[in-house]
Amino acid sequence: MKSKIILTAFLSISLMSCAQETPKVKHKKSSISSKSNTKKVKFANAEDPICHMKTEDDMKDTTVYKNKTYGFCSSYCKDEFKKNPEKYVQK
Ligand SMILES: [Zn+2]
């Protein structure tokens, strides 16, 4: 009887130790770190919505629409935007 108890105890211990050996959930290394966004985006728009010039280039004019700053290459583009902002603002 005793040997049987010892055996079960031994088995349970060995099972537990076995369970401990199971690989732990490793945290995935974020080797691909977040894209290097070193450039600070000043404008809400990536490009001039009127003429599709990139706003990171020299912007001549800006306007604020719905608490967002939009950059434009010229006052003409800004005026065009102001005429109908909803048309150009991408939701
Ligand atoms: Zn423009």
PDB file of the backbone (N, CA, C, O) and the ligand in Angstrom, with CONECT records:
HET     ZN  A 101       1
ATOM      1  N   MET A   1       0.834  -1.221   0.000  1.00  0.00           N
ATOM      2  CA  MET A   1       0.000   0.000   0.000  1.00  0.00           C
ATOM      3  C   MET A   1       0.861   1.260   0.000  1.00  0.00           C
ATOM      4  O   MET A   1       0.655   2.197  -0.771  1.00  0.00           O
ATOM      5  N   LYS A   2       1.838   1.228   0.909  1.00  0.00           N
ATOM      6  CA  LYS A   2       2.700   2.408   1.040  1.00  0.00           C
ATOM      7  C   LYS A   2       3.444   2.709  -0.254  1.00  0.00           C
ATOM      8  O   LYS A   2       3.526   3.853  -0.700  1.00  0.00           O
ATOM      9  N   SER A   3       3.984   1.643  -0.841  1.00  0.00           N
ATOM     10  CA  SER A   3       4.747   1.812  -2.072  1.00  0.00           C
ATOM     11  C   SER A   3       3.893   2.427  -3.167  1.00  0.00           C
ATOM     12  O   SER A   3       4.368   3.206  -3.992  1.00  0.00           O
ATOM     13  N   LYS A   4       2.618   2.054  -3.151  1.00  0.00           N
ATOM     14  CA  LYS A   4       1.709   2.579  -4.160  1.00  0.00           C
ATOM     15  C   LYS A   4       1.526   4.092  -3.979  1.00  0.00           C
ATOM     16  O   LYS A   4       1.518   4.866  -4.937  1.00  0.00           O
ATOM     17  N   ILE A   5       1.377   4.477  -2.689  1.00  0.00           N
ATOM     18  CA  ILE A   5       1.212   5.918  -2.393  1.00  0.00           C
ATOM     19  C   ILE A   5       2.460   6.679  -2.826  1.00  0.00           C
ATOM     20  O   ILE A   5       2.381   7.743  -3.439  1.00  0.00           O
ATOM     21  N   ILE A   6       3.609   6.107  -2.490  1.00  0.00           N
ATOM     22  CA  ILE A   6       4.885   6.750  -2.856  1.00  0.00           C
ATOM     23  C   ILE A   6       5.005   6.875  -4.362  1.00  0.00           C
ATOM     24  O   ILE A   6       5.479   7.881  -4.889  1.00  0.00           O
ATOM     25  N   LEU A   7       4.572   5.846  -5.029  1.00  0.00           N
ATOM     26  CA  LEU A   7       4.662   5.834  -6.485  1.00  0.00           C
ATOM     27  C   LEU A   7       3.796   6.933  -7.084  1.00  0.00           C
ATOM     28  O   LEU A   7       4.230   7.675  -7.966  1.00  0.00           O
ATOM     29  N   THR A   8       2.541   7.028  -6.583  1.00  0.00           N
ATOM     30  CA  THR A   8       1.663   8.076  -7.099  1.00  0.00           C
ATOM     31  C   THR A   8       2.232   9.458  -6.785  1.00  0.00           C
ATOM     32  O   THR A   8       2.172  10.380  -7.599  1.00  0.00           O
ATOM     33  N   ALA A   9       2.789   9.569  -5.568  1.00  0.00           N
ATOM     34  CA  ALA A   9       3.397  10.849  -5.184  1.00  0.00           C
ATOM     35  C   ALA A   9       4.550  11.169  -6.117  1.00  0.00           C
ATOM     36  O   ALA A   9       4.698  12.294  -6.594  1.00  0.00           O
ATOM     37  N   PHE A  10       5.356  10.161  -6.363  1.00  0.00           N
ATOM     38  CA  PHE A  10       6.499  10.347  -7.262  1.00  0.00           C
ATOM     39  C   PHE A  10       6.028  10.723  -8.667  1.00  0.00           C
ATOM     40  O   PHE A  10       6.602  11.590  -9.326  1.00  0.00           O
ATOM     41  N   LEU A  11       4.969  10.044  -9.104  1.00  0.00           N
ATOM     42  CA  LEU A  11       4.446  10.313 -10.435  1.00  0.00           C
ATOM     43  C   LEU A  11       3.924  11.748 -10.537  1.00  0.00           C
ATOM     44  O   LEU A  11       4.164  12.466 -11.507  1.00  0.00           O
ATOM     45  N   SER A  12       3.195  12.124  -9.477  1.00  0.00           N
ATOM     46  CA  SER A  12       2.631  13.482  -9.501  1.00  0.00           C
ATOM     47  C   SER A  12       3.738  14.531  -9.506  1.00  0.00           C
ATOM     48  O   SER A  12       3.641  15.560 -10.174  1.00  0.00           O
ATOM     49  N   ILE A  13       4.803  14.240  -8.738  1.00  0.00           N
ATOM     50  CA  ILE A  13       5.942  15.178  -8.709  1.00  0.00           C
ATOM     51  C   ILE A  13       6.594  15.254 -10.081  1.00  0.00           C
ATOM     52  O   ILE A  13       6.893  16.331 -10.598  1.00  0.00           O
ATOM     53  N   SER A  14       6.803  14.081 -10.646  1.00  0.00           N
ATOM     54  CA  SER A  14       7.449  14.058 -11.963  1.00  0.00           C
ATOM     55  C   SER A  14       6.580  14.734 -13.001  1.00  0.00           C
ATOM     56  O   SER A  14       7.087  15.384 -13.916  1.00  0.00           O
ATOM     57  N   LEU A  15       5.258  14.582 -12.862  1.00  0.00           N
ATOM     58  CA  LEU A  15       4.341  15.246 -13.787  1.00  0.00           C
ATOM     59  C   LEU A  15       4.424  16.762 -13.631  1.00  0.00           C
ATOM     60  O   LEU A  15       4.427  17.517 -14.603  1.00  0.00           O
ATOM     61  N   MET A  16       4.491  17.173 -12.357  1.00  0.00           N
ATOM     62  CA  MET A  16       4.581  18.616 -12.102  1.00  0.00           C
ATOM     63  C   MET A  16       5.858  19.201 -12.672  1.00  0.00           C
ATOM     64  O   MET A  16       5.863  20.260 -13.299  1.00  0.00           O
ATOM     65  N   SER A  17       6.947  18.471 -12.433  1.00  0.00           N
ATOM     66  CA  SER A  17       8.232  18.950 -12.947  1.00  0.00           C
ATOM     67  C   SER A  17       8.207  18.976 -14.465  1.00  0.00           C
ATOM     68  O   SER A  17       8.812  19.832 -15.110  1.00  0.00           O
ATOM     69  N   CYS A  18       7.486  18.007 -15.011  1.00  0.00           N
ATOM     70  CA  CYS A  18       7.359  17.956 -16.463  1.00  0.00           C
ATOM     71  C   CYS A  18       6.573  19.157 -16.955  1.00  0.00           C
ATOM     72  O   CYS A  18       6.888  19.775 -17.973  1.00  0.00           O
ATOM     73  N   ALA A  19       5.530  19.462 -16.185  1.00  0.00           N
ATOM     74  CA  ALA A  19       4.706  20.605 -16.568  1.00  0.00           C
ATOM     75  C   ALA A  19       5.514  21.897 -16.531  1.00  0.00           C
ATOM     76  O   ALA A  19       5.319  22.808 -17.336  1.00  0.00           O
ATOM     77  N   GLN A  20       6.438  21.941 -15.557  1.00  0.00           N
ATOM     78  CA  GLN A  20       7.267  23.146 -15.452  1.00  0.00           C
ATOM     79  C   GLN A  20       8.230  23.273 -16.630  1.00  0.00           C
ATOM     80  O   GLN A  20       8.669  24.359 -17.006  1.00  0.00           O
ATOM     81  N   GLU A  21       8.532  22.104 -17.190  1.00  0.00           N
ATOM     82  CA  GLU A  21       9.474  22.140 -18.301  1.00  0.00           C
ATOM     83  C   GLU A  21       8.833  22.598 -19.603  1.00  0.00           C
ATOM     84  O   GLU A  21       9.515  22.965 -20.560  1.00  0.00           O
ATOM     85  N   THR A  22       7.518  22.566 -19.613  1.00  0.00           N
ATOM     86  CA  THR A  22       6.847  23.008 -20.847  1.00  0.00           C
ATOM     87  C   THR A  22       7.264  24.456 -21.143  1.00  0.00           C
ATOM     88  O   THR A  22       7.345  25.297 -20.249  1.00  0.00           O
ATOM     89  N   PRO A  23       7.514  24.702 -22.384  1.00  0.00           N
ATOM     90  CA  PRO A  23       8.027  26.045 -22.728  1.00  0.00           C
ATOM     91  C   PRO A  23       7.089  27.159 -22.301  1.00  0.00           C
ATOM     92  O   PRO A  23       5.885  27.134 -22.557  1.00  0.00           O
ATOM     93  N   LYS A  24       7.669  28.102 -21.665  1.00  0.00           N
ATOM     94  CA  LYS A  24       6.878  29.263 -21.243  1.00  0.00           C
ATOM     95  C   LYS A  24       6.566  30.142 -22.448  1.00  0.00           C
ATOM     96  O   LYS A  24       7.282  30.171 -23.449  1.00  0.00           O
ATOM     97  N   VAL A  25       5.514  30.817 -22.299  1.00  0.00           N
ATOM     98  CA  VAL A  25       5.124  31.711 -23.406  1.00  0.00           C
ATOM     99  C   VAL A  25       6.149  32.828 -23.514  1.00  0.00           C
ATOM    100  O   VAL A  25       6.296  33.675 -22.633  1.00  0.00           O
ATOM    101  N   LYS A  26       6.834  32.786 -24.618  1.00  0.00           N
ATOM    102  CA  LYS A  26       7.858  33.809 -24.816  1.00  0.00           C
ATOM    103  C   LYS A  26       7.243  35.064 -25.427  1.00  0.00           C
ATOM    104  O   LYS A  26       6.381  35.027 -26.305  1.00  0.00           O
ATOM    105  N   HIS A  27       7.720  36.111 -24.929  1.00  0.00           N
ATOM    106  CA  HIS A  27       7.256  37.380 -25.502  1.00  0.00           C
ATOM    107  C   HIS A  27       7.885  37.548 -26.876  1.00  0.00           C
ATOM    108  O   HIS A  27       9.100  37.463 -27.049  1.00  0.00           O
ATOM    109  N   LYS A  28       7.035  37.782 -27.819  1.00  0.00           N
ATOM    110  CA  LYS A  28       7.565  37.949 -29.166  1.00  0.00           C
ATOM    111  C   LYS A  28       8.421  39.207 -29.242  1.00  0.00           C
ATOM    112  O   LYS A  28       8.014  40.311 -28.878  1.00  0.00           O
ATOM    113  N   LYS A  29       9.609  38.975 -29.730  1.00  0.00           N
ATOM    114  CA  LYS A  29      10.486  40.132 -29.872  1.00  0.00           C
ATOM    115  C   LYS A  29       9.998  40.991 -31.033  1.00  0.00           C
ATOM    116  O   LYS A  29       9.832  40.520 -32.158  1.00  0.00           O
ATOM    117  N   SER A  30       9.785  42.201 -30.737  1.00  0.00           N
ATOM    118  CA  SER A  30       9.332  43.115 -31.784  1.00  0.00           C
ATOM    119  C   SER A  30      10.540  43.546 -32.597  1.00  0.00           C
ATOM    120  O   SER A  30      11.008  44.683 -32.537  1.00  0.00           O
ATOM    121  N   SER A  31      11.026  42.555 -33.371  1.00  0.00           N
ATOM    122  CA  SER A  31      12.203  42.836 -34.185  1.00  0.00           C
ATOM    123  C   SER A  31      11.889  43.941 -35.183  1.00  0.00           C
ATOM    124  O   SER A  31      12.708  44.814 -35.470  1.00  0.00           O
ATOM    125  N   ILE A  32      10.672  43.865 -35.694  1.00  0.00           N
ATOM    126  CA  ILE A  32      10.254  44.931 -36.611  1.00  0.00           C
ATOM    127  C   ILE A  32       9.622  46.031 -35.747  1.00  0.00           C
ATOM    128  O   ILE A  32       8.407  46.088 -35.556  1.00  0.00           O
ATOM    129  N   SER A  33      10.466  46.862 -35.258  1.00  0.00           N
ATOM    130  CA  SER A  33       9.968  47.948 -34.413  1.00  0.00           C
ATOM    131  C   SER A  33       9.131  48.902 -35.234  1.00  0.00           C
ATOM    132  O   SER A  33       9.183  48.922 -36.464  1.00  0.00           O
ATOM    133  N   SER A  34       8.380  49.668 -34.533  1.00  0.00           N
ATOM    134  CA  SER A  34       7.484  50.591 -35.217  1.00  0.00           C
ATOM    135  C   SER A  34       8.241  51.403 -36.258  1.00  0.00           C
ATOM    136  O   SER A  34       9.385  51.810 -36.054  1.00  0.00           O
ATOM    137  N   LYS A  35       7.585  51.616 -37.345  1.00  0.00           N
ATOM    138  CA  LYS A  35       8.221  52.303 -38.454  1.00  0.00           C
ATOM    139  C   LYS A  35       8.855  53.607 -37.984  1.00  0.00           C
ATOM    140  O   LYS A  35       8.264  54.398 -37.249  1.00  0.00           O
ATOM    141  N   SER A  36      10.044  53.780 -38.431  1.00  0.00           N
ATOM    142  CA  SER A  36      10.802  54.938 -37.980  1.00  0.00           C
ATOM    143  C   SER A  36      10.166  56.217 -38.508  1.00  0.00           C
ATOM    144  O   SER A  36      10.474  56.704 -39.596  1.00  0.00           O
ATOM    145  N   ASN A  37       9.276  56.727 -37.694  1.00  0.00           N
ATOM    146  CA  ASN A  37       8.646  57.996 -38.059  1.00  0.00           C
ATOM    147  C   ASN A  37       9.438  59.136 -37.429  1.00  0.00           C
ATOM    148  O   ASN A  37       8.999  59.799 -36.489  1.00  0.00           O
ATOM    149  N   THR A  38      10.590  59.323 -37.975  1.00  0.00           N
ATOM    150  CA  THR A  38      11.422  60.396 -37.436  1.00  0.00           C
ATOM    151  C   THR A  38      10.894  61.760 -37.877  1.00  0.00           C
ATOM    152  O   THR A  38      11.066  62.777 -37.206  1.00  0.00           O
ATOM    153  N   LYS A  39      10.248  61.727 -39.031  1.00  0.00           N
ATOM    154  CA  LYS A  39       9.718  63.001 -39.535  1.00  0.00           C
ATOM    155  C   LYS A  39       8.467  63.380 -38.760  1.00  0.00           C
ATOM    156  O   LYS A  39       7.554  62.573 -38.587  1.00  0.00           O
ATOM    157  N   LYS A  40       8.444  64.571 -38.317  1.00  0.00           N
ATOM    158  CA  LYS A  40       7.272  65.058 -37.612  1.00  0.00           C
ATOM    159  C   LYS A  40       6.255  65.583 -38.625  1.00  0.00           C
ATOM    160  O   LYS A  40       6.538  66.453 -39.448  1.00  0.00           O
ATOM    161  N   VAL A  41       5.083  65.018 -38.521  1.00  0.00           N
ATOM    162  CA  VAL A  41       4.038  65.464 -39.441  1.00  0.00           C
ATOM    163  C   VAL A  41       3.397  66.710 -38.862  1.00  0.00           C
ATOM    164  O   VAL A  41       2.728  66.681 -37.829  1.00  0.00           O
ATOM    165  N   LYS A  42       3.619  67.765 -39.543  1.00  0.00           N
ATOM    166  CA  LYS A  42       3.093  69.035 -39.067  1.00  0.00           C
ATOM    167  C   LYS A  42       1.632  69.225 -39.478  1.00  0.00           C
ATOM    168  O   LYS A  42       0.834  69.822 -38.755  1.00  0.00           O
ATOM    169  N   PHE A  43       1.316  68.708 -40.637  1.00  0.00           N
ATOM    170  CA  PHE A  43       0.000  68.965 -41.186  1.00  0.00           C
ATOM    171  C   PHE A  43      -0.888  67.720 -41.118  1.00  0.00           C
ATOM    172  O   PHE A  43      -0.416  66.583 -41.138  1.00  0.00           O
ATOM    173  N   ALA A  44      -2.159  67.980 -41.039  1.00  0.00           N
ATOM    174  CA  ALA A  44      -3.113  66.876 -41.002  1.00  0.00           C
ATOM    175  C   ALA A  44      -3.157  66.167 -42.345  1.00  0.00           C
ATOM    176  O   ALA A  44      -3.460  64.977 -42.428  1.00  0.00           O
ATOM    177  N   ASN A  45      -2.857  66.898 -43.368  1.00  0.00           N
ATOM    178  CA  ASN A  45      -2.863  66.303 -44.700  1.00  0.00           C
ATOM    179  C   ASN A  45      -1.454  65.948 -45.126  1.00  0.00           C
ATOM    180  O   ASN A  45      -0.517  66.725 -44.937  1.00  0.00           O
ATOM    181  N   ALA A  46      -1.316  64.781 -45.695  1.00  0.00           N
ATOM    182  CA  ALA A  46       0.000  64.337 -46.152  1.00  0.00           C
ATOM    183  C   ALA A  46       0.403  65.080 -47.419  1.00  0.00           C
ATOM    184  O   ALA A  46       1.586  65.268 -47.704  1.00  0.00           O
ATOM    185  N   GLU A  47      -0.598  65.490 -48.160  1.00  0.00           N
ATOM    186  CA  GLU A  47      -0.305  66.232 -49.381  1.00  0.00           C
ATOM    187  C   GLU A  47      -1.368  67.300 -49.607  1.00  0.00           C
ATOM    188  O   GLU A  47      -2.485  67.225 -49.094  1.00  0.00           O
ATOM    189  N   ASP A  48      -0.989  68.255 -50.362  1.00  0.00           N
ATOM    190  CA  ASP A  48      -1.911  69.316 -50.737  1.00  0.00           C
ATOM    191  C   ASP A  48      -3.123  68.678 -51.437  1.00  0.00           C
ATOM    192  O   ASP A  48      -2.980  68.083 -52.506  1.00  0.00           O
ATOM    193  N   PRO A  49      -4.306  68.802 -50.836  1.00  0.00           N
ATOM    194  CA  PRO A  49      -5.462  68.116 -51.420  1.00  0.00           C
ATOM    195  C   PRO A  49      -5.887  68.682 -52.769  1.00  0.00           C
ATOM    196  O   PRO A  49      -6.634  68.043 -53.510  1.00  0.00           O
ATOM    197  N   ILE A  50      -5.419  69.858 -53.077  1.00  0.00           N
ATOM    198  CA  ILE A  50      -5.818  70.486 -54.334  1.00  0.00           C
ATOM    199  C   ILE A  50      -4.911  70.031 -55.477  1.00  0.00           C
ATOM    200  O   ILE A  50      -5.385  69.555 -56.509  1.00  0.00           O
ATOM    201  N   CYS A  51      -3.624  70.182 -55.281  1.00  0.00           N
ATOM    202  CA  CYS A  51      -2.696  69.874 -56.369  1.00  0.00           C
ATOM    203  C   CYS A  51      -1.859  68.636 -56.078  1.00  0.00           C
ATOM    204  O   CYS A  51      -1.031  68.232 -56.895  1.00  0.00           O
ATOM    205  N   HIS A  52      -2.082  68.027 -54.888  1.00  0.00           N
ATOM    206  CA  HIS A  52      -1.416  66.786 -54.487  1.00  0.00           C
ATOM    207  C   HIS A  52       0.093  66.924 -54.372  1.00  0.00           C
ATOM    208  O   HIS A  52       0.848  65.982 -54.614  1.00  0.00           O
ATOM    209  N   MET A  53       0.503  68.105 -54.003  1.00  0.00           N
ATOM    210  CA  MET A  53       1.899  68.305 -53.651  1.00  0.00           C
ATOM    211  C   MET A  53       2.097  67.843 -52.221  1.00  0.00           C
ATOM    212  O   MET A  53       1.206  67.998 -51.385  1.00  0.00           O
ATOM    213  N   LYS A  54       3.249  67.281 -51.937  1.00  0.00           N
ATOM    214  CA  LYS A  54       3.496  66.830 -50.575  1.00  0.00           C
ATOM    215  C   LYS A  54       3.649  68.028 -49.645  1.00  0.00           C
ATOM    216  O   LYS A  54       4.374  68.978 -49.942  1.00  0.00           O
ATOM    217  N   THR A  55       2.961  67.962 -48.530  1.00  0.00           N
ATOM    218  CA  THR A  55       2.971  69.104 -47.610  1.00  0.00           C
ATOM    219  C   THR A  55       4.274  69.226 -46.847  1.00  0.00           C
ATOM    220  O   THR A  55       4.557  70.269 -46.259  1.00  0.00           O
ATOM    221  N   GLU A  56       5.077  68.156 -46.854  1.00  0.00           N
ATOM    222  CA  GLU A  56       6.350  68.252 -46.139  1.00  0.00           C
ATOM    223  C   GLU A  56       7.333  69.136 -46.900  1.00  0.00           C
ATOM    224  O   GLU A  56       8.354  69.564 -46.361  1.00  0.00           O
ATOM    225  N   ASP A  57       7.007  69.397 -48.153  1.00  0.00           N
ATOM    226  CA  ASP A  57       7.803  70.373 -48.882  1.00  0.00           C
ATOM    227  C   ASP A  57       7.428  71.767 -48.391  1.00  0.00           C
ATOM    228  O   ASP A  57       6.559  71.938 -47.537  1.00  0.00           O
ATOM    229  N   ASP A  58       8.083  72.715 -48.935  1.00  0.00           N
ATOM    230  CA  ASP A  58       7.873  74.082 -48.465  1.00  0.00           C
ATOM    231  C   ASP A  58       6.423  74.520 -48.687  1.00  0.00           C
ATOM    232  O   ASP A  58       5.951  74.668 -49.815  1.00  0.00           O
ATOM    233  N   MET A  59       5.754  74.715 -47.575  1.00  0.00           N
ATOM    234  CA  MET A  59       4.355  75.114 -47.651  1.00  0.00           C
ATOM    235  C   MET A  59       4.234  76.628 -47.584  1.00  0.00           C
ATOM    236  O   MET A  59       4.814  77.286 -46.720  1.00  0.00           O
ATOM    237  N   LYS A  60       3.484  77.143 -48.497  1.00  0.00           N
ATOM    238  CA  LYS A  60       3.335  78.599 -48.551  1.00  0.00           C
ATOM    239  C   LYS A  60       2.183  79.076 -47.674  1.00  0.00           C
ATOM    240  O   LYS A  60       2.188  80.193 -47.157  1.00  0.00           O
ATOM    241  N   ASP A  61       1.213  78.208 -47.525  1.00  0.00           N
ATOM    242  CA  ASP A  61       0.041  78.647 -46.796  1.00  0.00           C
ATOM    243  C   ASP A  61      -0.583  77.491 -46.011  1.00  0.00           C
ATOM    244  O   ASP A  61      -0.496  76.327 -46.402  1.00  0.00           O
ATOM    245  N   THR A  62      -1.195  77.841 -44.926  1.00  0.00           N
ATOM    246  CA  THR A  62      -1.858  76.824 -44.112  1.00  0.00           C
ATOM    247  C   THR A  62      -3.227  77.340 -43.677  1.00  0.00           C
ATOM    248  O   THR A  62      -3.470  78.546 -43.639  1.00  0.00           O
ATOM    249  N   THR A  63      -4.085  76.432 -43.361  1.00  0.00           N
ATOM    250  CA  THR A  63      -5.365  76.796 -42.791  1.00  0.00           C
ATOM    251  C   THR A  63      -5.759  75.748 -41.763  1.00  0.00           C
ATOM    252  O   THR A  63      -5.365  74.585 -41.851  1.00  0.00           O
ATOM    253  N   VAL A  64      -6.533  76.179 -40.804  1.00  0.00           N
ATOM    254  CA  VAL A  64      -6.982  75.252 -39.767  1.00  0.00           C
ATOM    255  C   VAL A  64      -8.445  74.917 -40.008  1.00  0.00           C
ATOM    256  O   VAL A  64      -9.310  75.790 -40.073  1.00  0.00           O
ATOM    257  N   TYR A  65      -8.678  73.655 -40.133  1.00  0.00           N
ATOM    258  CA  TYR A  65     -10.045  73.194 -40.341  1.00  0.00           C
ATOM    259  C   TYR A  65     -10.334  72.073 -39.359  1.00  0.00           C
ATOM    260  O   TYR A  65      -9.639  71.057 -39.341  1.00  0.00           O
ATOM    261  N   LYS A  66     -11.345  72.259 -38.554  1.00  0.00           N
ATOM    262  CA  LYS A  66     -11.715  71.278 -37.525  1.00  0.00           C
ATOM    263  C   LYS A  66     -10.525  70.904 -36.647  1.00  0.00           C
ATOM    264  O   LYS A  66     -10.232  69.728 -36.428  1.00  0.00           O
ATOM    265  N   ASN A  67      -9.858  71.927 -36.158  1.00  0.00           N
ATOM    266  CA  ASN A  67      -8.724  71.782 -35.243  1.00  0.00           C
ATOM    267  C   ASN A  67      -7.535  71.039 -35.864  1.00  0.00           C
ATOM    268  O   ASN A  67      -6.658  70.546 -35.155  1.00  0.00           O
ATOM    269  N   LYS A  68      -7.523  70.970 -37.170  1.00  0.00           N
ATOM    270  CA  LYS A  68      -6.386  70.351 -37.841  1.00  0.00           C
ATOM    271  C   LYS A  68      -5.769  71.355 -38.790  1.00  0.00           C
ATOM    272  O   LYS A  68      -6.454  72.128 -39.459  1.00  0.00           O
ATOM    273  N   THR A  69      -4.459  71.314 -38.821  1.00  0.00           N
ATOM    274  CA  THR A  69      -3.751  72.246 -39.690  1.00  0.00           C
ATOM    275  C   THR A  69      -3.475  71.593 -41.036  1.00  0.00           C
ATOM    276  O   THR A  69      -2.895  70.511 -41.124  1.00  0.00           O
ATOM    277  N   TYR A  70      -3.904  72.274 -42.057  1.00  0.00           N
ATOM    278  CA  TYR A  70      -3.675  71.768 -43.400  1.00  0.00           C
ATOM    279  C   TYR A  70      -2.696  72.693 -44.118  1.00  0.00           C
ATOM    280  O   TYR A  70      -2.792  73.920 -44.070  1.00  0.00           O
ATOM    281  N   GLY A  71      -1.773  72.051 -44.769  1.00  0.00           N
ATOM    282  CA  GLY A  71      -0.765  72.821 -45.481  1.00  0.00           C
ATOM    283  C   GLY A  71      -1.072  72.886 -46.973  1.00  0.00           C
ATOM    284  O   GLY A  71      -1.591  71.939 -47.563  1.00  0.00           O
ATOM    285  N   PHE A  72      -0.737  74.028 -47.563  1.00  0.00           N
ATOM    286  CA  PHE A  72      -0.977  74.205 -48.993  1.00  0.00           C
ATOM    287  C   PHE A  72       0.223  74.880 -49.626  1.00  0.00           C
ATOM    288  O   PHE A  72       0.957  75.629 -48.981  1.00  0.00           O
ATOM    289  N   CYS A  73       0.398  74.599 -50.886  1.00  0.00           N
ATOM    290  CA  CYS A  73       1.552  75.147 -51.578  1.00  0.00           C
ATOM    291  C   CYS A  73       1.350  76.619 -51.889  1.00  0.00           C
ATOM    292  O   CYS A  73       2.310  77.364 -52.082  1.00  0.00           O
ATOM    293  N   SER A  74       0.099  77.026 -51.935  1.00  0.00           N
ATOM    294  CA  SER A  74      -0.173  78.416 -52.293  1.00  0.00           C
ATOM    295  C   SER A  74      -1.506  78.845 -51.714  1.00  0.00           C
ATOM    296  O   SER A  74      -2.302  78.020 -51.266  1.00  0.00           O
ATOM    297  N   SER A  75      -1.736  80.144 -51.732  1.00  0.00           N
ATOM    298  CA  SER A  75      -3.006  80.670 -51.225  1.00  0.00           C
ATOM    299  C   SER A  75      -4.153  80.235 -52.137  1.00  0.00           C
ATOM    300  O   SER A  75      -5.303  80.133 -51.708  1.00  0.00           O
ATOM    301  N   TYR A  76      -3.822  79.988 -53.376  1.00  0.00           N
ATOM    302  CA  TYR A  76      -4.841  79.516 -54.317  1.00  0.00           C
ATOM    303  C   TYR A  76      -5.393  78.163 -53.854  1.00  0.00           C
ATOM    304  O   TYR A  76      -6.605  77.957 -53.810  1.00  0.00           O
ATOM    305  N   CYS A  77      -4.490  77.257 -53.515  1.00  0.00           N
ATOM    306  CA  CYS A  77      -4.915  75.933 -53.061  1.00  0.00           C
ATOM    307  C   CYS A  77      -5.695  76.032 -51.758  1.00  0.00           C
ATOM    308  O   CYS A  77      -6.671  75.314 -51.542  1.00  0.00           O
ATOM    309  N   LYS A  78      -5.250  76.925 -50.909  1.00  0.00           N
ATOM    310  CA  LYS A  78      -5.935  77.121 -49.635  1.00  0.00           C
ATOM    311  C   LYS A  78      -7.356  77.626 -49.877  1.00  0.00           C
ATOM    312  O   LYS A  78      -8.308  77.163 -49.249  1.00  0.00           O
ATOM    313  N   ASP A  79      -7.479  78.561 -50.777  1.00  0.00           N
ATOM    314  CA  ASP A  79      -8.803  79.106 -51.074  1.00  0.00           C
ATOM    315  C   ASP A  79      -9.711  78.033 -51.666  1.00  0.00           C
ATOM    316  O   ASP A  79     -10.900  77.952 -51.357  1.00  0.00           O
ATOM    317  N   GLU A  80      -9.117  77.221 -52.519  1.00  0.00           N
ATOM    318  CA  GLU A  80      -9.884  76.129 -53.120  1.00  0.00           C
ATOM    319  C   GLU A  80     -10.370  75.160 -52.035  1.00  0.00           C
ATOM    320  O   GLU A  80     -11.494  74.658 -52.069  1.00  0.00           O
ATOM    321  N   PHE A  81      -9.498  74.928 -51.099  1.00  0.00           N
ATOM    322  CA  PHE A  81      -9.836  74.027 -49.985  1.00  0.00           C
ATOM    323  C   PHE A  81     -10.945  74.637 -49.136  1.00  0.00           C
ATOM    324  O   PHE A  81     -11.886  73.953 -48.736  1.00  0.00           O
ATOM    325  N   LYS A  82     -10.822  75.906 -48.875  1.00  0.00           N
ATOM    326  CA  LYS A  82     -11.785  76.590 -48.016  1.00  0.00           C
ATOM    327  C   LYS A  82     -13.172  76.660 -48.646  1.00  0.00           C
ATOM    328  O   LYS A  82     -14.186  76.719 -47.951  1.00  0.00           O
ATOM    329  N   LYS A  83     -13.193  76.653 -49.953  1.00  0.00           N
ATOM    330  CA  LYS A  83     -14.485  76.704 -50.645  1.00  0.00           C
ATOM    331  C   LYS A  83     -15.327  75.486 -50.308  1.00  0.00           C
ATOM    332  O   LYS A  83     -16.540  75.571 -50.120  1.00  0.00           O
ATOM    333  N   ASN A  84     -14.655  74.368 -50.238  1.00  0.00           N
ATOM    334  CA  ASN A  84     -15.379  73.119 -49.975  1.00  0.00           C
ATOM    335  C   ASN A  84     -14.477  72.131 -49.236  1.00  0.00           C
ATOM    336  O   ASN A  84     -14.014  71.152 -49.822  1.00  0.00           O
ATOM    337  N   PRO A  85     -14.231  72.386 -47.960  1.00  0.00           N
ATOM    338  CA  PRO A  85     -13.284  71.531 -47.210  1.00  0.00           C
ATOM    339  C   PRO A  85     -13.726  70.071 -47.135  1.00  0.00           C
ATOM    340  O   PRO A  85     -12.904  69.157 -47.201  1.00  0.00           O
ATOM    341  N   GLU A  86     -15.015  69.871 -46.997  1.00  0.00           N
ATOM    342  CA  GLU A  86     -15.529  68.498 -46.859  1.00  0.00           C
ATOM    343  C   GLU A  86     -15.180  67.644 -48.071  1.00  0.00           C
ATOM    344  O   GLU A  86     -15.035  66.425 -47.972  1.00  0.00           O
ATOM    345  N   LYS A  87     -15.052  68.285 -49.176  1.00  0.00           N
ATOM    346  CA  LYS A  87     -14.730  67.569 -50.415  1.00  0.00           C
ATOM    347  C   LYS A  87     -13.322  66.990 -50.362  1.00  0.00           C
ATOM    348  O   LYS A  87     -13.036  65.921 -50.901  1.00  0.00           O
ATOM    349  N   TYR A  88     -12.441  67.753 -49.678  1.00  0.00           N
ATOM    350  CA  TYR A  88     -11.025  67.373 -49.681  1.00  0.00           C
ATOM    351  C   TYR A  88     -10.582  66.619 -48.438  1.00  0.00           C
ATOM    352  O   TYR A  88      -9.631  65.839 -48.475  1.00  0.00           O
ATOM    353  N   VAL A  89     -11.279  66.862 -47.345  1.00  0.00           N
ATOM    354  CA  VAL A  89     -10.877  66.195 -46.108  1.00  0.00           C
ATOM    355  C   VAL A  89     -11.299  64.738 -46.176  1.00  0.00           C
ATOM    356  O   VAL A  89     -12.471  64.418 -46.374  1.00  0.00           O
ATOM    357  N   GLN A  90     -10.318  63.863 -46.009  1.00  0.00           N
ATOM    358  CA  GLN A  90     -10.598  62.433 -46.022  1.00  0.00           C
ATOM    359  C   GLN A  90     -10.959  61.984 -44.628  1.00  0.00           C
ATOM    360  O   GLN A  90     -10.255  62.248 -43.653  1.00  0.00           O
ATOM    361  N   LYS A  91     -12.072  61.302 -44.568  1.00  0.00           N
ATOM    362  CA  LYS A  91     -12.540  60.858 -43.246  1.00  0.00           C
ATOM    363  C   LYS A  91     -11.989  59.483 -42.918  1.00  0.00           C
ATOM    364  O   LYS A  91     -12.273  58.943 -41.848  1.00  0.00           O
TER     365      LYS A  91
HETATM  366 ZN    ZN A 101      -1.213  73.189 -54.102  1.00  0.00          ZN2+
END
